[in-house]
Every structure is written in C-alpha cells, then in structure tokens.
Amino acid sequence: MLRFVSTTSPARLEGAELAAWRGYLQSHASIVRALDAELVAAHGITARDYEVLLYLAQAPDRRLAMSALADRTMLTRSGITRLVDGLVAGGLLDRVSCPDDARVSYARLTDAGYDKLRQAGRTHAKGIRRLFLAHFDDEEVEELASLLGRLPGAGSEGACTVE
C-alpha cells in the first residue's frame, strides 16, 4: 500500500520522513564504500567492476552489447567504455564486434574474468552479510526486501554472486 506524503509542506521533509531518507542515503554510501574498499584490497577490482563482471556472467554467452551494459549499470556510454577498457586491459573482458552491425560492440567475460568474479563473490557476499544483513533478523530482512522492492529501479532478478 502506497503512502501519500502530506501536501501541507511539500518542499520540506521532517521527522521520520527526513530520518528515513537520510538513513537510506548515508547507509548506502557507507556500505558501498566499504564493499568497494574490500574488493579492491582483496581482489584488485572495484564494486563497479564486480557489477559489470556479474552482469556479463549472468548473460547468454557471457556477453552483452555495450549499450545494454551501460543501461544495466546506469552509466553513460563513455563511462561504461572507460570501465570496460580497464577490465579489458586486465584480461577480465574481451571486446567483440558484431558481425551484422559495425555500430554494435559487445563486452564478453573471459575465463580469467569469471574466475576473478567467483573469488571476489565470496568477499562481496561476506561483506553484504556483515555490513547490511547482520543488522536485521530473518523476519526483518523479509520485510525490508518487500519494502525496498517497491522503490523505482528495484529489480529482484539475478543474484549477487555466481555461486
């Protein structure tokens, strides 16, 4: 059931509304920063790198068009190009041309990239459990999943690791 915000002060958040919004923003930033630092320290990849590797691992033939990858990661095309270039240089991805359309290129996960993803997945899952899930009991996690699932862009498909 959707809750409609009061129209008496539409330009201002107060009380629980403000606390909920700030808590969401600050905890998200803090958790992502910590997950990123752990992945860099243990595996030499960022959380954003991990996200790209995971999307590719879950795609047919472990490849996606660059435009689709940009859409999924919510990066600009130039942003995804720079990120993919770094992963290609590290041997974790290959670029593949489309034989039917020269304007389309694909990013494809290499075997080395898949291995890196599997190793990093263990670190990532442990971090998510420690930094996020450990603050809630099982019932609260179910409720939280339901509540957050209502937000724009909240997709429930896929997994956060390949194992």
Secondary structure, DSSP 8 states (H G I E B T S, - for coil): ------SSSTT---HHHHHHHHHHHHHHHHHHHHHHHHHHHHHS--HHHHHHHHHHHTSGGGEEEHHHHHHHHT--HHHHHHHHHHHHHTTSEEEEE-SS-TT-EEEEE-HHHHHHHHHHHHHHHHHHHHHTGGGS-HHHHHHHHHHHTTSTT----S-SS--
